[in-house]
């Protein structure tokens, strides 16, 4: 059952969405907390409890609204209606920020957050793009809150700015009929089937992701695709070749004409290793001492020579199928 328990800030129940969630999940125990950022009984759980923590839901009020400048596919990274996730990707970058407490947190003050977005967009002399999905997967969150539907409809009513978000999920049905007015960029993250099955635990299969991307393009959304993170498993070349062949065969012509592709290599960490070793003892070990080197404090990345070889290979194969202009960046 999800959620097994709901931890909530009492103030959250004064918001309309808080009341809706209280009614929706009234059958689960609701435990009051002072702050969604400091739940001591969860923070002190062992690493082995990571999967159990993912079955919890935290409901609170977002107090931090600071926008972070970005230079890739948006102008700003925007803290929005959720953080964390109920899936369990073994490389999840949110673990670096939240450690084992990378569970799903919902913030009920969506009106305040959207109001700041709209005001910022209106004040700008140019059309700004806001990344609203950097802390969570909003397609997954939408199955609980319908916040993404609400956001798209309201934001599209104004004349300036764009929203963008990535996802690993296919539940886009509620988004297809919305009047988005071209002001939303939907980006689907893909990886080889075996990596999705064994490493991106709890996410949608590749076939369903590609179908969702085709559907969103057909519905008139601007679209993008992430091949991310690139994980250099033992047989990575044939796996990524199979992925690219599948994408070439199954993506619609509409997607292939307009898609921008982001290629992102995996960064791993000591924290990931510690959690995964205890929570997923039979899972894939993503640390590869032969291919990786240290990066900053407690992090690992692929050695420059290894990464450069992989980048050249992937760039060649992507350009062969989708053209050189399809690649937005490789990091």
Secondary structure as GFF3:
##gff-version 3
##sequence-region A 1 331
A	DSSP	beta_strand	5	9	.	.	.	ID=ss1
A	DSSP	three_ten_helix	10	14	.	.	.	ID=ss2
A	DSSP	alpha_helix	16	24	.	.	.	ID=ss3
A	DSSP	beta_strand	29	33	.	.	.	ID=ss4
A	DSSP	alpha_helix	40	43	.	.	.	ID=ss5
A	DSSP	three_ten_helix	47	49	.	.	.	ID=ss6
A	DSSP	alpha_helix	50	53	.	.	.	ID=ss7
A	DSSP	beta_strand	56	60	.	.	.	ID=ss8
A	DSSP	beta_strand	68	69	.	.	.	ID=ss9
A	DSSP	beta_strand	76	77	.	.	.	ID=ss10
A	DSSP	beta_strand	82	83	.	.	.	ID=ss11
A	DSSP	beta_strand	88	89	.	.	.	ID=ss12
A	DSSP	alpha_helix	94	98	.	.	.	ID=ss13
A	DSSP	beta_strand	104	107	.	.	.	ID=ss14
A	DSSP	alpha_helix	110	123	.	.	.	ID=ss15
A	DSSP	beta_strand	129	131	.	.	.	ID=ss16
A	DSSP	alpha_helix	138	145	.	.	.	ID=ss17
A	DSSP	alpha_helix	147	155	.	.	.	ID=ss18
A	DSSP	beta_strand	162	167	.	.	.	ID=ss19
A	DSSP	alpha_helix	173	176	.	.	.	ID=ss20
A	DSSP	beta_strand	184	190	.	.	.	ID=ss21
A	DSSP	alpha_helix	193	198	.	.	.	ID=ss22
A	DSSP	beta_strand	200	201	.	.	.	ID=ss23
A	DSSP	alpha_helix	206	218	.	.	.	ID=ss24
A	DSSP	beta_strand	222	230	.	.	.	ID=ss25
A	DSSP	alpha_helix	236	250	.	.	.	ID=ss26
A	DSSP	alpha_helix	253	258	.	.	.	ID=ss27
A	DSSP	beta_strand	260	265	.	.	.	ID=ss28
A	DSSP	beta_strand	268	269	.	.	.	ID=ss29
A	DSSP	alpha_helix	270	279	.	.	.	ID=ss30
A	DSSP	beta_strand	292	294	.	.	.	ID=ss31
A	DSSP	beta_strand	299	302	.	.	.	ID=ss32
A	DSSP	alpha_helix	304	322	.	.	.	ID=ss33
A	DSSP	three_ten_helix	324	326	.	.	.	ID=ss34
A	DSSP	beta_strand	327	330	.	.	.	ID=ss35
###
